[in-house]
Amino acid sequence: MKYGFIGLGNMATAIIKGMVQNNHFTAADILGFNRSFDKTKNLVDTYQITGCTTLEEVMKADVIILAVQPQSFAELLPKVNEHLFPNQTVISIAAGKSINYLEANLSKATTIIRVMPNINAIVGASTTCFSASKNATNEAKEMVITLFQTIGSIVELPEEQFTIFSAIAGASPAFSYMYIDTLARAAVRAGMDKKQALQIASSAVLGSAKMVMESHEHPWELVDQVCSPGGTTIEGVTSLQNDQFESTIFDAVNAVIKKDHSLA
Ligand SMILES: NC(=O)c1ccc[n+]([C@@H]2O[C@H](COP(=O)([O-])OP(=O)(O)OC[C@H]3O[C@@H](n4cnc5c(N)ncnc54)[C@H](OP(=O)(O)O)[C@@H]3O)[C@@H](O)[C@H]2O)c1
């Protein structure tokens, strides 16, 4: 099966890197086309993918991945539609472009899958979701799962939950980076070197996420386990609660959702 990327920016580069490092895919079966050729050449040189110089060439792939900015869609989609052939699957990773919009602009497409990866794809740790058009086969969905597992985890969601997903998986990496940096800054205030503090804080956050995912215990049970009676941790937990920790996070998630709705 051949995979054709249109747009070879940050996100396509991360996905292609994940694919070529995975045994399931062959670099030569990955076709890439970008508006400016330097990015295509760079990926051909780095990963030995098949570089395309025209849209017609990349449209010969079985699976087309639209990885341009959403604002380029109006100009690009009529040209993509012109070259679509039966049984091709179209994947869009563009933020804010619904399946309805894609179906309306790609009348020749039989299967459309909307995918939302996140920035952590760059280190193979994206939290991704997808939603498929009504007639998508299980085979097509399996293909998408296999493809995006090369850059992390993927879950199928009803499209109406993409906004919520974009808050807790798309925007939350920024919140988590802030939390890690704040922990490290607090350590600096207490006398630790910043570089070392960052290393320790990020490792602790990574370990805690692993614990929540693998212990199958409720996060609050884990909190209780760390808080020994009369100990130090309960002081920090109480301080966070007194400072409205939960409602601060609720507000941040709601702010993202509100903005997303206003853009739609
Ligand atoms: N970055 C993220 O964290 C993230 C997360 C989730 C979803 N996404 C989605 O992923 C898509 C790509 O994002 P990105 O961050 O990779 O953007 P990017 O780095 O700006 O890459 C977009 C690429 O598309 C190329 N391009 C634009 N119009 C084209 C056309 N008509 N034909 C061929 N190539 C064209 C651009 O070429 P030039 O170099 O010539 O400009 C550029 O290399 C967006 O739709 C975004 O919403 C991104």
PDBQT file of the ligand as one rigid body, heavy atoms in Angstrom, charges set to zero:
ROOT
HETATM    1  N1  LIG A 301       1.726  21.029  14.544  1.00  0.00    +0.000 N 
HETATM    2  C1  LIG A 301       0.848  20.479  15.388  1.00  0.00    +0.000 C 
HETATM    3  O1  LIG A 301       1.091  20.359  16.599  1.00  0.00    +0.000 OA
HETATM    4  C2  LIG A 301      -0.462  19.967  14.876  1.00  0.00    +0.000 A 
HETATM    5  C3  LIG A 301      -1.303  19.206  15.723  1.00  0.00    +0.000 A 
HETATM    6  C4  LIG A 301      -2.509  18.705  15.222  1.00  0.00    +0.000 A 
HETATM    7  C5  LIG A 301      -2.873  18.953  13.908  1.00  0.00    +0.000 A 
HETATM    8  N2  LIG A 301      -2.049  19.702  13.103  1.00  0.00    +0.000 N 
HETATM    9  C6  LIG A 301      -2.471  19.971  11.712  1.00  0.00    +0.000 C 
HETATM   10  O2  LIG A 301      -1.504  19.448  10.846  1.00  0.00    +0.000 OA
HETATM   11  C7  LIG A 301      -1.471  20.234   9.649  1.00  0.00    +0.000 C 
HETATM   12  C8  LIG A 301      -0.018  20.592   9.361  1.00  0.00    +0.000 C 
HETATM   13  O3  LIG A 301       0.486  21.308  10.464  1.00  0.00    +0.000 OA
HETATM   14  P1  LIG A 301       2.048  21.600  10.567  1.00  0.00    +0.000 P 
HETATM   15  O4  LIG A 301       2.294  22.084  11.948  1.00  0.00    +0.000 OA
HETATM   16  O5  LIG A 301       2.815  20.439  10.028  1.00  0.00    +0.000 OA
HETATM   17  O6  LIG A 301       2.149  22.841   9.540  1.00  0.00    +0.000 OA
HETATM   18  P2  LIG A 301       3.428  23.350   8.702  1.00  0.00    +0.000 P 
HETATM   19  O7  LIG A 301       4.675  22.992   9.413  1.00  0.00    +0.000 OA
HETATM   20  O8  LIG A 301       3.149  24.764   8.381  1.00  0.00    +0.000 OA
HETATM   21  O9  LIG A 301       3.342  22.465   7.366  1.00  0.00    +0.000 OA
HETATM   22  C9  LIG A 301       2.431  22.688   6.350  1.00  0.00    +0.000 C 
HETATM   23  C10 LIG A 301       3.139  22.366   5.042  1.00  0.00    +0.000 C 
HETATM   24  O10 LIG A 301       2.186  22.339   4.000  1.00  0.00    +0.000 OA
HETATM   25  C11 LIG A 301       2.815  22.887   2.853  1.00  0.00    +0.000 C 
HETATM   26  N3  LIG A 301       1.780  23.340   1.936  1.00  0.00    +0.000 N 
HETATM   27  C12 LIG A 301       0.927  24.377   2.091  1.00  0.00    +0.000 A 
HETATM   28  N4  LIG A 301       0.083  24.435   1.046  1.00  0.00    +0.000 NA
HETATM   29  C13 LIG A 301       0.418  23.433   0.209  1.00  0.00    +0.000 A 
HETATM   30  C14 LIG A 301      -0.082  22.967  -1.032  1.00  0.00    +0.000 A 
HETATM   31  N5  LIG A 301      -1.115  23.567  -1.639  1.00  0.00    +0.000 N 
HETATM   32  N6  LIG A 301       0.496  21.880  -1.595  1.00  0.00    +0.000 NA
HETATM   33  C15 LIG A 301       1.541  21.268  -0.986  1.00  0.00    +0.000 A 
HETATM   34  N7  LIG A 301       2.076  21.661   0.179  1.00  0.00    +0.000 NA
HETATM   35  C16 LIG A 301       1.509  22.725   0.779  1.00  0.00    +0.000 A 
HETATM   36  C17 LIG A 301       3.682  23.993   3.374  1.00  0.00    +0.000 C 
HETATM   37  O11 LIG A 301       4.710  24.267   2.440  1.00  0.00    +0.000 OA
HETATM   38  P3  LIG A 301       5.658  25.576   2.487  1.00  0.00    +0.000 P 
HETATM   39  O12 LIG A 301       6.874  25.148   3.214  1.00  0.00    +0.000 OA
HETATM   40  O13 LIG A 301       5.894  25.909   1.084  1.00  0.00    +0.000 OA
HETATM   41  O14 LIG A 301       4.891  26.643   3.214  1.00  0.00    +0.000 OA
HETATM   42  C18 LIG A 301       4.218  23.371   4.670  1.00  0.00    +0.000 C 
HETATM   43  O15 LIG A 301       5.432  22.672   4.484  1.00  0.00    +0.000 OA
HETATM   44  C19 LIG A 301      -2.354  21.456   9.908  1.00  0.00    +0.000 C 
HETATM   45  O16 LIG A 301      -3.573  21.302   9.221  1.00  0.00    +0.000 OA
HETATM   46  C20 LIG A 301      -2.579  21.458  11.407  1.00  0.00    +0.000 C 
HETATM   47  O17 LIG A 301      -3.875  21.948  11.749  1.00  0.00    +0.000 OA
HETATM   48  C21 LIG A 301      -0.852  20.190  13.555  1.00  0.00    +0.000 A 
ENDROOT
TORSDOF 0
